[in-house]
């Protein structure tokens, strides 16, 4: 395997100053990113990409972004450096109970529908989980429902392309202010608050963490190896980063993983209009497999 660090390694971190990426290089980098994970990187995002890559370039000892990009586009393309590149440029905004109407639908419509069908176990998938605020929110809602209705039992698979955020997700430790969006009764039951040196932290309770399993998954893969079909899929605020053909391919593969009668949730700013898929709209950006 080629070395990830150029030689010689500088003794001090280089100053980048006004260093940037050439237009031609950025186009090549954007093509590589699109090929690897489907994310569009138009010219308008070049400054953002440069800012995010500077830390990685500095860590490897490159004193110019052009030199780092040359490595990534060359021998680095055949190494683990691609994973670091994707981790650097992907956006991982997430919050607990983000787009709350989806979780209201989950509690008031989807889960009761499973109960009416005498379904004893529900499998759910958070398909772009970031640091796991979404799957842990799903777990809170599903666990609370099961407590009040005697079931169904459940398990949640949480996947993401970014290995860094998955490491954070597994720890389930968050800034205290981040969990303020969790309703008080659920926060008291499912979130532990730190004390002393950790008073600014909060952690999801072990019983709830045990319900969520994590794995790396690239939505650009030709098929999603998640096992048997799932009953719930949350894939929200991810499609907006893909072009239309990629969106359709991703949604088609998601539907292939959804059990008949299962529900697919996408972001409030996303649309599946014009897709010829076995889905019917049952709410705002909520679809059921027919």
N, C-alpha and C positions, 0 to 999 in steps of 0.2 A: 504494500500500500504506500503511495507517495506521502511524504511528510506534509503535515498541515502548516508547518511554520517555515518561512523562508529563512535562508541562512545568509549572513549572520543575523542573529536576533539583536535589535537595537537595545542599548542599555536603558534608555528612557523612552516613555511614550511619546510618539511624534506629535507635533502640532500640525493640524490639518489646515488651519487658516481658511483660505478661500478655495481649497481643493474641491473639485467636483468630478463628475463623470461626463465624458464626451457624449454627444448626442448619439453617435453611432453605437458606442458601447452600451448606452442605456437601452437602445432598441434591442440589442442582442440579449441583454440581461432580462428585459421584459419578455422576450420570446422564450427564454429558458424558464422563467417563473410560470408563464402560461402553460408551457409544456408539462411542467412538474405538478402544478396544483390548480390550473385552470383560472387563476386570478389574473385579471386584466391590470396592466400597469401603463396607463396612457402617459403621454409626455407631461401632463399636468402634475403627475405624482413623482416626478424625478427628484425634486427637492426633498420630499418626504423620504424617498428611498435612500438618498444620499445620507440624510441625517441618521437613519436607522443602521446603515451599514458602517458608519464610521467607528462605532465601538467594536464591531467584529473585526474590521480591518486593523484597528489598533491592537487588539488582542493577539493577532497573528504577526504583528511586527511590521506591517506595511505602512509606509509613510505617505502613500497616496492612494486614493480610492481607485484610480485607474489601474494601479498595480494589483490591488486586491481583485478587481473585476477581471483582470487578465488571468489571474490564477483560477478564479471560479469558472470562467468560460473555457479554460484549458484543462489542465490536469485535475483541478478541483471538482470538475463536473463528474468525475468518476470516483469521487471519494465521499466521505461523510460530510464534507463541507456544504453540500447542497442542502442538507437538513438544517444546518446553521443559517444558511441564506434564507430559507423559507421561514424559519422561526423569526428572523429579524424583520421580514417585510410583511408578515401577516398581522392583521388587526384583531385584537382580542378584547374588544369592549364587551362587558357583560355585567349584569346586575341580578340580584335576587328579585323574583316576581316582576321581571321585565315584561312589558306588554301583558298586564294582569288579566285581561279578558280571556286569554288562552287558558289560564289556570282556573278561571271561573268556569269555563266550558268543560275543562277536565273534571272538575268536582261535581258540576251540576248536570252534565249531559253524558260525557263519555263513560265515566266510571259507573253511573247508574245503568247505562245501556249494557255494560258488561255483566252487571249483577242480574239484570232482567234475562240475560241469556245464560244465567247460571255458570258464568265463567269464574273459576276458582283461582286462576293465576293469570296475571297480566304481565306481559313482557314489553318494556318500553326502551326506546333508544333516543339518546340525545346525540345527534349526528355531527355537531360541531360545538363541543361542550366548553371550550376555552378553559377557564380555571374552575369550572363546575358549578357556578351559581345556578345555571339552568337545571342540570340533573338533580341537584340537591333541593331545588324548589319543587321539582316534580315529585321527588321522594316525600317531601313534607306534605304535599297535597294528597298523595296516594296513601301515605301512612295514616294521615288524619281521617281520610274517608274510611279506610279499613277499620279503624278504631270504632267509628260510629256505626258502621254497617256490618260488622263481622266479616269483613273481607271486601274484595278479593286480595290475596297475597300478591306480591309483585317483585320484580327485579328490574334494574335499570342498567343498560349498557351505555357508557359515555365514551365517545371517541373524538379525537381531534388529530389534525396533521402535525401540530406543533408539540414537540416533545417537552419543551420547557414548560408550557402551560399545563401539560398533563402531570408533570412532577409537582407543580403547585396544587393542582386539583386533588391529587392523592393525599396531600397533607391536610386539606380541608381547613386551613387556617386563613382567616380574613381580617382586614381592618374592622374594628368595632363599628365604625360608622357605616360600613358596607351592609351589615346585617340589619340596620335600622329599617330597611324596606320590608323585612319579614314581619307579618302581623304578630302582635305581642304574644298571643296565646301560643302560636307556633314557635316563636323565638324562645319562649320560656321552656318549651318542651324539647326542642331539637337543637338548640344552640347553647354552648357553654361559654361564659365570659371569662376572660383571663383576669389574673390578679397580680399585684405587685409589678414586677418588671414587664409582665405581659398584659397589663390592664387595658392596653389599646388593641388587643387582639380578641377574636372570637373563633371558636372551633365547632364544627358540626359534631353532634354526639355520635359515639361509636356505633350504636344500633342502627342509626340512619346511614352512616358511612358504609356499613356492611351490605346495604341494599344496592350500592352503586359500584359497578366494576368498570375499570378503565382500560382502553386499548388505543393504540395509534391506528388511524385509518385515513387514507387519502381518498377524497371523494372523486378523484380523477381515475381511480382504479376501475377496470372494466367490469368488475362485479364486487359486491361487498360481502366479505366472509364474516357474517355475524351469526351464523347458525340458523335455527328455524325462524320462520316469519314472526315479526313482532306486531303488537297490537297498537302501539303508539309510536310515532316518530316526530320528534321536534327537530327541524332543520331550519332555523330561523336566522335571518339577517346574514346569510352566507351567499345565497343565489345572486344577490346584487353585485357581487364581485366577479361574476362570470358573464361571458357573452351569451347571447341567446341560444346558440347551438349547444354550448356546454350546459347551460341551465336545463335544457330539455333532456339531455343525456343523464344528468344527475338525478333529476326528478323521476325519470323513467326507472332508473336503478333503485331509487328509494321505494317506488311503488312495488317493484319486484320483491322487496323485503317486507312489505306490509301485508298482514293477514286480511282476508276478506272481512269487511265490517270494521277494520281498524282505521285509525285517524292519523292524518298527516297535518302538522302545523308548520307554516312558513311565516316569515316576518311580515309585519303589518305593511311594509313598503314593497313587498314582493307580490308577484302575480303569476298565476299559471294559465292565464287566458290564452286560448289558441292551442293548448296542448291536448292531443287526442289520447287521453289516458283513462284508465278505469277508475275515475274519481268523480265524486259529486261534491259540490260546495255545500257545507252544512253550517257555515259561520264565516265571519270575516277572516280570510286567509286560513281557514280550517277546512279540510277535505276528508271525505270518507271513501274508502275503497269499496267499490260496488262488486 
